[in-house]
Amino acid sequence: LERSVGAGSLPERLTLYEYYVDDSESRWKPWKTLVDAFVPPSDNKFSSILVPTVDTVRTSWLLDRVVSNKTPVLLVGGSGTAKT
């Protein structure tokens, strides 16, 4: 589902976790619309690689909101679950 949905209704497909509310348009939009194309790091270091995915975009967005409120946050999860 690529289309956005009005804020007064819920998305029809997938799960609610696949969408965010765009404040500027007051609409539900799929997270995947925020995923940028992969650009290899200029230093060519393996440790610098971050492939943008729906999960990394969603986690970064949430982390930005929490940190901007000066609220402590701890991400937990297994190895390889985009916590860094």
Contacts in CASP RR format, 6 or more apart in sequence:
PFRMAT RR
TARGET T0000
AUTHOR 0000-0000-0000
METHOD contacts of the structure
MODEL  1
LERSVGAGSLPERLTLYEYYVDDSESRWKPWKTLVDAFVPPSDNKFSSIL
VPTVDTVRTSWLLDRVVSNKTPVLLVGGSGTAKT
1 11 0 8 1.000
1 12 0 8 1.000
1 13 0 8 1.000
1 14 0 8 1.000
1 18 0 8 1.000
1 30 0 8 1.000
2 30 0 8 1.000
2 33 0 8 1.000
4 22 0 8 1.000
4 25 0 8 1.000
4 27 0 8 1.000
4 28 0 8 1.000
4 29 0 8 1.000
4 30 0 8 1.000
5 11 0 8 1.000
5 12 0 8 1.000
5 19 0 8 1.000
5 27 0 8 1.000
5 28 0 8 1.000
5 29 0 8 1.000
6 26 0 8 1.000
6 27 0 8 1.000
6 28 0 8 1.000
7 21 0 8 1.000
7 26 0 8 1.000
7 27 0 8 1.000
7 28 0 8 1.000
10 16 0 8 1.000
10 28 0 8 1.000
11 18 0 8 1.000
11 19 0 8 1.000
11 28 0 8 1.000
14 30 0 8 1.000
17 58 0 8 1.000
18 30 0 8 1.000
18 31 0 8 1.000
18 32 0 8 1.000
18 54 0 8 1.000
19 28 0 8 1.000
19 29 0 8 1.000
19 30 0 8 1.000
19 31 0 8 1.000
20 28 0 8 1.000
20 29 0 8 1.000
20 31 0 8 1.000
20 34 0 8 1.000
20 58 0 8 1.000
20 61 0 8 1.000
21 27 0 8 1.000
21 28 0 8 1.000
21 29 0 8 1.000
22 28 0 8 1.000
22 29 0 8 1.000
31 54 0 8 1.000
31 57 0 8 1.000
31 58 0 8 1.000
32 54 0 8 1.000
34 57 0 8 1.000
34 61 0 8 1.000
35 52 0 8 1.000
35 53 0 8 1.000
35 54 0 8 1.000
35 57 0 8 1.000
36 52 0 8 1.000
37 52 0 8 1.000
38 51 0 8 1.000
38 52 0 8 1.000
40 49 0 8 1.000
41 48 0 8 1.000
41 49 0 8 1.000
50 56 0 8 1.000
53 82 0 8 1.000
55 82 0 8 1.000
56 82 0 8 1.000
59 75 0 8 1.000
59 82 0 8 1.000
59 83 0 8 1.000
63 73 0 8 1.000
63 75 0 8 1.000
66 73 0 8 1.000
67 73 0 8 1.000
75 83 0 8 1.000
76 83 0 8 1.000
77 83 0 8 1.000
END
